[in-house]
Amino acid sequence: MQIKIQYYALMREQAGRSAETLETTAATPAQVYVELARRHPFTLPAEQLKVAVNGEFCDWTRPLSPGDAIVFIPPVAGG
């Protein structure tokens, strides 16, 4: 299935892009992250990230559907 991935902050830097379309057999965001971590030099473990699918925060085990848009959100610091 084809899904869309968006990257922000540190993850955008590490992936070298702000978004990509991925052809995958992954069934959950957790499986997608494992697949992407093999392709990109991500330094953050999944435990430090939030995940959103189609604009809504969700659990890492949420089932995915073709065309879903996934965002992995790294921790941010601000003042």
Secondary structure, 3 states (H helix, E strand, C coil): CEEEEEECHHHHHHHCCCEEEEECCCCCHHHHHHHHHHHCCCCCCHHHCEEEECCEECCCCCCCCCCCEEEEECCCCCC
